[in-house]
């Protein structure tokens, strides 16, 4: 699981987040120089680097540690949820099964739900981890075949979040070289390879999410009526 300066920039307008939950340990894959440029007012002196992240992602630079970085950006508590204790301090749990945790200001899923076979339950769990007024940040693949069990369409997030009373604050697609706009519910083709979706959703209601029919079929039903 990783996060880059583009994703951090999307979150910037909503910072600081005091309590954050990351699904898997966050590896920062942008160099410190880019982060310093994006956050000129943050104290990023005496950085802590993470050699393990560098090896895992094959980076040509030494990336900063995400715990250190998020603390410098105002995060008071960062918890990590994973199926195993890879580093020793994770909360363990299986998103395929119903789970409950104390609510967080921000939940970061930057590449986890696509690895959950029961992806619908994983989304419900994540939504339940967010407090009312809080945010969830999803970053699954749009077209990375066999990266996980699923590639995700934007309409999944629209129909899950918006139609359950949440608000999508930002949604686009991203590659290693940049980002591009994508429609939320209309059909489209994607020429860019190895793209991911970036979705930031804001929880506005305490109601538990329910399943909805896809928007295009709702429109057809309404037209027929």
QUIFEN-V893536 format. One record per run of one state. SS is the DSSP state (a for helix, b for strand, c for the rest). FROM is the first residue (numbers start at 1). TO is the last residue. If there is no record, write none. Layout:
ss/from/to
SS/FROM/TO
SS/FROM/TO
This chain:
ss/from/to
c/1/1
b/2/3
c/4/4
a/5/12
c/13/18
b/19/23
c/24/26
b/27/28
c/29/31
a/32/38
c/39/48
b/49/49
c/50/50
a/51/57
c/58/63
b/64/65
a/66/72
c/73/76
b/77/82
c/83/90
b/91/92
c/93/103
b/104/109
c/110/112
a/113/115
c/116/118
a/119/128
c/129/129
b/130/138
c/139/140
b/141/141
c/142/153
a/154/164
c/165/166
b/167/175
c/176/177
b/178/180
c/181/195
b/196/202
c/203/214
a/215/224
c/225/225
